[in-house]
Structure formats: C-alpha cells, structure tokens
C-alpha cells in the first residue's frame, strides 16, 4: 500500500478499533516503499496504537521508509518480529531517545522469541538502543533467528548484527540464513563472516540456509565452500554438538529450457565433502539432513529428479546409511 492509499481512505481508521481478535499484523509497502512521513498524523497514530495492542504477538514490517521506532521501546508484548527493508527516522537517535511524556503502551511484558531481519541495519541499531533506556522491548532472548543477506553491507547490518549476536547467541536454538536476490541487476556477494559463524551458538538445534542456485552459477559465486567450512568448524572439537536438523534449500529462479538439475548437481564436489564432515563424531546427534530444491518448474518433477536424487545419494553414503538424508523437490 502507498501513503496515498492510506490518506485517500481515512474512514478505515475508524475500523481499526473493531479488529479486536487480530494477533498477527503485517504492514508493508509491497512493490514500492511506504514512506511513513507521508502518512497523515491520524494514520500514524492509529497504526502505532494497533501495533501497541497487547494481543498483537507477531509484527511484520517491510519496505517502509522514515518510520519512527521510538514507540517500539514499549512494545514488550511482541513474541515475533519481522523487519525487512526498513529505513527508520534516525533524528531521535542522538540525545534523549524517548520523549519524557511517552508512557508504556502495555504493562504486559514478554521477550521476543522469534526475529527475522534483513536490510534494516539502522532500524536494528535503534531497537537495540531502546533496551538501554528503560523500555520493555527485549530481543536479548531470541531463540529463533532468521537473517536475509540482501544488501547486508550496504544497509549497515554488520555492527548491529554483531551486537544482536552478543545478546542472544547462547539462547539461540533455531537459525536460518536466507541468501536472497531481489532483482537481476544486483550482483551476488560473499557471505559476511558473522553470518556463518555457527560456533557462536552452543545450543543450536536447527540450522537452515536458502540459496539461489542458478544465480550463483551465473555469477560464479557458489558459496557452498563457506557453508562447508562452517560445518567443519562445528566439528572441532569432536564433542557432540546440539544440532539435530540441517536443511539446505536451493532455489531455481526461472531456469531456461536448457537447464538441467542433474548437471548442476553433478558439477559440484560439495555433496561428498559434506557427507564426510557430517559423519564426524561432533554430529552424532544429527537426525535429519534435508536437501531441498525449490522451483515451480516441471523439470524438477520429470525424469531429471530420480537421476539427480540418486546421484546425491551415491555421493553421500554415510548420511544415507544412517537414514538422516532427506531429498525433496517442489
């Protein structure tokens, strides 16, 4: 939705108080950014009031410009938070970050358990600062964390990301890395080292990573050696780690007619190397290794798939023998 849509429909503000059963709230700009400053004051107040309701447990914000995050200091009722492509109003970052007249919206305080962030470095930095200023907002106990790598460096994610990990790394049980591409004009870059430093998470049980297979091939930037190095690091020392589930997903984005899934798989030495690493004593608690190929194209469901799955199975004999290898295509 655009600011123009909101401002052209002020009567919808009167409907918001009627939505008493809402627990999940999504505000996004979709195909174009929603500039918060262009909303009328009435709309901004109404949306903040909606976000501040104690029954709102899940909040998703994406593609939003110039949003004031000061009220988030008192959003201690949230259990899940999703921030993607957020450029906040930073004018209150220096000095006293909260107006003295601002009262807590809710006395009910939780700790956010699930957090997903991407291209929102300044927003994340501001939210972290609220935790040092007496608010109820708390992301220090996150157990389920997802991060999108798109524009990680350009959006100043590195420093606040490291600060976030310092807070929650010991509590983290589920971690997902989404190496996403938004548009064909952007070149792929390598992972920031902090994204795959899995050794920081002593209680990690579930790790998953989503990779755009075809785009890696186009840019000759296949990151699987980095992924393999992350698992290798986990295997030293050899004491069993907590990890029970690994999921590696490969996204095929509209391959042309000549593409073959089998040829992609056959060209990589990753499968055998991964099998060797995961056979080490440190991974003795591993129960599921999911390798999934995601595409709406029919070539994943024709004769190419049996040959491909058979090839991966033959390259990963130890994982297959243990019964942990799960191959899927969708």
N, C-alpha and C positions, 0 to 999 in steps of 0.2 A: 504494500500500500504506500501511497505517496502522501506528503503533507497536504497536498491539495485535496486529496480524497477525504482525509480527516476533517479539514477545515470546511469542506463543502457539505459535510454531514454532521453538524453539531448536535442534532437531535439524538444521535446514537449515544452521546454521553449519558443521557437520562436512562438508557437501557442497562448500562453497566452495573448499577446497584442491584438489578434484578438477577444478575448471574451469581447467585449465592452458592451454587454447587460446584463452581469451577475450581479445580485444583491444579491444572496444568495451563500455563499461559505462554503463548508464543506471540512475540512482536517482531516483525521482520520487514525488510524493505524489498525482499524478493529480487526482481530483476534490476532494481535501481535502489540506491541508498535512501533511507528515510532520514531526513535532516530534522533532528529534534527541535532545533531552534526555530524552524518554520511552522511548527505547530502552534496553535493558539494557546494562551496560558490555561484556558479552561480544559483543553485536551491534555496538556501536560500534567495538570493536577489530577485529572480523572485517571490517567494511566498510572501515575505514581500510586494513587490510592488503591487501584486494582492490584498492582504488584505487591503492595504492603499488606494485603489481607492475610491474616494468619493461616487461612486454609489453603493458600497457594503454596504448594510444596515443590513444584517444578516450574522454573522460569527459563525460557529460551529467548535470547535476543540475538539478532543477526542483521548485518547490513544497516547499521544505524550510525549517523554522524551527530556529533555535538550533544550527546546525551550527558546530563549532569548526574554523576554517580554518587553525590553526597547522600541522598536518601538511603542508599544501599547500606550505610553504616548501621541501620536499624532493621535490616531485613534478616533478622535472626531466625525467621520461621522457615526459611528455604531448606529443602533437603537435596534438590538437584538444581544445578545452574549450568546453562549453555551460553557461551559467548563466542561469537564468530563475526569477524569483520566489524569490529566496534571501534569507532574513533571518538573518544569522550571529550567533553568540555573540560579542559585542564586548568581553567582560570582559578579554581579554588585549590589547586594542588599545593601552592606555597602559602605560608602563613597558617592561620587557623582554618582548618579544612571544613569545619561544620559551623553553621550559624548557631549562635548561643540559644536562640529561641526554638531550635528544632528539638522536638520531643520524640521519644521512641514510638514507632508506629505500633509495636506489639510487645507485650511483656513476655510472650511465649518465645523461648529461645531454643533453637536446635543448632546442630552443627552440620554443615553441608557434607554429605557423604559422597555425592557424585558430581563431578565437574568436568566439563568439556570446554576447551579453549582453542582458539585459532585466530591469527591475525588480529590480536587485541592487546598488544604489549602495554600500551599506555593505560588501557582500562584495567588490566590485571594489576599493574603497578599501583593505581589509585585504590583498587579494592584491598590490596594488601596493606596499604597505609591506613585504611579505616580500622584495622584490627589493633592499631596502637593508639586509638583515640577514643576509647570507651564505648564503642558501638557493640551491638550484639551480633553483627555479621562475623562469621568464622569459617574459614576454609582451611584451617590447620589440621583437621581430622578427616580429610578426604580419603576414602578407601577405594574409590572407583574414578580413575582419571583417564581422560582422552585428550589428545593434542593433535591439531592439524598443522602440518608443516608448511602450508602455502604461505609465502611471504614471511617466513619466520624471522629472518634477519631484517627485512625491510620494515617490518612493523615493530621493531624494537622488543622482540619477545624474549631474547636471551637472558637479560638480567632479571626481570620479574619472574621468568620461568625458573631460574635457579633459586630465587628466593622462595618460590612456592614449593619446590622440591625439598628445600631445607626444612620447611614446616611439616610436610606430610609424607616424606619418603618412608618413614618407619611404619606408618599406618597403612600404606598402600597395599591393596590386595589384587586389584584388577587394573591393568594398564593397556591402553590402546593407542597406537600411533597411526595416523591417517596421512599417508604421503599423497596428497591430493593435488590435482591440477585443475585450475579454473581458467579455461581458455587456452587455445592452441598457440597463442603468441608468446607465452611465458616459457622460458627455458627452465628445465629442471636443475636443481642444485643439490648438492650432497646434504646429508643429514648434519644438523648441528650435533656435536659430540654428546651434549647433555641428553638428547632425545633417546639414545640407545644405551645409556649408562645404567643397565639393569642391575648392576651390583649395588646400586644405592637403595634397592627395595628388598630388604631382608625377608619380608613377609609376603612377597608377590606370589600369588597362586595362579593367576590367569593373565597371559600376555597375548595380544593380538596386534597384527600390523596389516594395513591395507596398502597395496602398491599398484600403481598403474603400469602394468607390464609393457604394453605397446609403446607408451611414451618413453619409457626407459630405453627401449630398443632404438627409437628414433633419435634420441639424444646421446646414445652410447653412454648412459649414466646409470647402469644397473646397480642398485645398492645392496644386493644380497651379500657381497663380501663384508659389508659393515654389519649386517644383521647376523651373519655367521660369527663375526668377531665378538658381538655382544653375547651370544650363547657360549662361545669359547671362554669368555671372561667369567661367566657364571660357573663354569665347570672347575674353576680353580679358586679355592681349594676343593678337594674332592668330597667334602661332607655334603650329604643330601640337602638340597635346597627345597623350598616350599612349593615350587612351581609344579602344578598338576595339569595345566591346559595351555597349549600353544596353538594359535590359529594364524595362519598366513594366507592372506587373500590377495589374489591377482585380478585386477580389473582390466578387461579388454574394452577399450573405448572405440566402438565402431570400426573394427578391422576391415580392410578392403577384402575383395573376393579371393585374393591370392594368399591371404594369411593362413597359417596352419598352426594350431595349438601344439601339435606334436613337434614341429620344427623349433618352436620357441623353447619347449622343454628339453629337447634333445641337445640343444646348443649349450646348455648350462651345466656346469660341474657342481652346482650348488647342492643338488639332491644327495649325492653320495657323501659330500663333506658334512652336510647337516646330519645325516644318519650317524656318521662317526662321532660327532660331537655329542649328540643326544644319547648315545649309548654309554657315555661315561657315568661313573658312579654318582656324580652330583645330581643327575637327572633320574635317579631311581624312583622318585615319586611321580614322575610324569605318567599320566594316564591317557591323555588324548593329544594327538598331533593332527590338527586339521589343516589340510591344504585345499583351498577353495579357489575356483576360477569363476569369476563373475562376468557374465555378459548376457545380453538379450539376443545374441546371435545364434542361429541354429547350428553353426559348426561345432559348438560345444556339445551338441546332443546327437551328432551323427556318428559315423564310423571313426572319426578322429578321436573321440573320447576314450573308447576302450583301449586303443593303442597307446594313448597318452598315459592313462592311469596305469596300464601295465608297465610302461617304461619307468614311471616314477617308483612303482612298487619294486621293480627289479633293482633300481638304484638305491633303495632304502631297505635292505633285507632285515636289519636289526629291528627297525621300527615296525616293519610288517610282522616279524616273528613274535614280537611282544604284543601284537594286537592293538597298538595305540594309533597306527596310521589310519586316518580318515580322509579319503579323497572325494571331493564333491565338485560338481559343475552346475551352474544355474544361470 
